[in-house]
Amino acid sequence: MIYFIRLNNLNQNWFGFLNFMGRPSEKLIPILSLLFLIYTFTALPLNGQEGIDQEIKAEEDKLVQIKADIKDFESKLKETGKKEKSLLKSLDDLDREIYLRQKLLKQLRVGKRRIETKIAQKEKEIQNTQERLNLLAINLNMTGKELERLMAIVHKRAIYAYKHGFMGDLELLLTAESVNQAIVRAKYLRLIAQRDKRNILKIKEKKTEIAGLQGGTERQQARLGSQKRDLENGVKKKNANIRETRQEEAKLKRKKTSRKKLLARVRKDKDLLRKELEERKAAAKELEALIVALEKKRLEKAKVVEAGPLLADFRGRLDWPAKGRVVSHFGKSRNWKLNTITENTGIDIKAKLGSPVRAVGPGEVTIITWLRGFGNTVIISHPGGFYTVYSHLGEILCDEKERVGPGQVIGRVGDTGSVDGAKLHFEIWERRQKHNPEKWLKRRG
């Protein structure tokens, strides 16, 4: 009867251990069984897999929503495409589509990281399951050897009983030279009979134990098969994600090229530039409406104590959100080129395309959106009813409801919503009152 199970990748340390111990003893088998149980329960993941699956599902739901937004936007573009559109409207549409596709790409990358985490977890689970199978194999092997040893003993006793039978024991008693010797022989015969009975019971126990170990092996092998299938599905999802990401990157590149050509035409037309200034005024109203709505929500939760320092405590000492020079100051100013008066609700910082944009203080990202004339925009709510606005972002590196700290990179300088090239539009609000950011930022030497 052979119970030894060979596994190609059985841990070599266990073979060394078995060679060192020699033939398994009765005491060693229960110890190894206990070690196996301890390993099995400590090696099992607690709730990690379920958590990762929930995160992947949440990210997939977001991806579906973004794709639905893009599809809806494309449908609207087809409808309006039948009508004649101004260059500014076409530029706005391109900006809006670029924003949505950047959002989709960001979500695809987040999804890829989640899938990679799941793949790594599955690989670890497969390794743990394989190690549990190895322990099962060792335990089954040792239990099988112990069963073979017991069977050999019982077999020898059965042959002896067959040859000598009851008369053999009786003869042993009757040939005793004294009563004491007969009593001693009777005692040992009784002990041998008890030992035979125990061995037979142990054989039954070992067979039951082997059946349990074989069942455990089958369950672990089924578990291993399921984990390998999950791993294969994860790899397929990752590859599909990579292909879709590449396709979207190519689409985004084409859209940016189209925008660049269209922008060059707009910059040459003064009438269009004047119209763009008018549209920017309307967009400023939309931005103000967002701030008002945020302040209203804050007041409704006035009983909730907001933790953290106030921006007002650092007035004149806030770090700049981006490196560059101010090309448009707060308040009213004359555009000599277009001969118009404009009002800036913040400041515009001319900065290098792709350079980092940083939060000026601790707070929570409450709005990420796209606005006409402002492009990709992030609004951060700070304790005490203060708000900071960051617009024309080329890339957004934060998420809504994310807590951010001072100096944390939340995006990169871009030219979305801008006809003047790469710049950062920055605003500071206190409740419903806008402030001149240059009075709040550190003075530059």
Steps between C-alpha positions, in 0.01 A plus 500: 500500500669820387384838637801706400401795279763663281471873425743651252555815702491352851700716735853355521528603865224255589687216328806589703288501814360153419847360425627636828208355700513162331192278538199702630410423858149495642575820693626690196186451289261686735756782531525531121120490474477785750760697305297444184181630662678805641657575161172451317306749710777758532578488128143566392435863394251673729301748298765622257359336189147620568629856552696499174201359309278778638756765402527358147119493471480865615767605247325306222173679586678836472647394167154405369365841607783691330452299180127579516585872538728484196235318296238758602736786412582344161127466428452869574795584278339311212178695547672839517738396222214531256480870584763762431720561806735783587869429546465578871220245537708242315793581728280461808371167371854376443605616847202324654571176310868514593400542865272193484762288326766603752257401774448164328875444469552582865230251597650234275836545672339479844320184387828352376663558840207331674520201261876473556438497876249218456742306279775531762256387769391202291863401442556510876185294562613242244838479674331454840263234366792314338686508831193363679485222241867427570428470872203276427724280287759472777234429761332244274834337426592467869153378597515244218837371621369473854199305369731268309705441817188417701368275223832312495482441877139383485584282199778324691271449799230360270748249352607397850138458610424299187793265560466454875141603579363480855691180574827678461416743781367217715816299445705801606309513827507125567875469443576757768745366762317674784178671588673839504639439152152405379357821648770709332441325164124555533562866574717545187253311284228737620722803426573364150128452438432856618777628276352309204161656573652851518688447174180394325323812634795715393482353151136607478594849630784532251275397214248763609781756532633412155150537352478845661841600369412377152174701516697806614739450211211485252350819647832683487556384142153631407583826677828520310320446170250777581780738600689430176185571298454828690862586426450431128189722498696775677778483241240516219339806660837666537588437133159632390556807718842560339354473149215741580742743666720507188196559279380786719849653512504500119153663486604761756813582302291556186255723687783710643647542151160616369468742792843646432411572136163649595657714772746648251206617286319652802806698610516673162139622523454803729123478485515143623739603779255773611221247497715264704539772764122540516454126538758499775290751694204262477726212606613702804134516603480120474810467718357741757178294506705191588666683791161625624361146489798367696461772762130423532578133566763599755255720691245217503764292680600787729469280809785282373829632638756548222846397606815670383654847478328779306651640182458845656760402761758481220398809306808633322691178574337243269726321252431566134293235322731500196835639392471782248421868461163667540378610156152610609435653841188500717228752420429717196758563231514625140587271215685741272513253214121460490424840655267349764462511879507161670461390861704212636354318803844361581847509347650330195849353542694435179674169564675221315264247342486187719659664805344404838204681654490480880232553763575815702351362822338196664149418389270268306461479123128569462461564126681375189336626183540665162378858448480717188788744500665326794547145373591229750429643844557382857339665803633430849294577810703613802384524864298809593333562164812564291531370143781493244452453125752356253412517128643427150652178638648271236485201733310443824686293763245496781152359560179649633466466881876450528669672794804697387778677685689822428748454217336180376499470120137497382560544127719633224497832316316483168320712245148354521240773459775750421578684176817649652704182538604316815414677824338448840196700600487520881232641729444535877152532647388563856138385521345695208767768482789475252845625606810621323725189512820706480426644846475147641801344329860548609660817375751426228839664523 
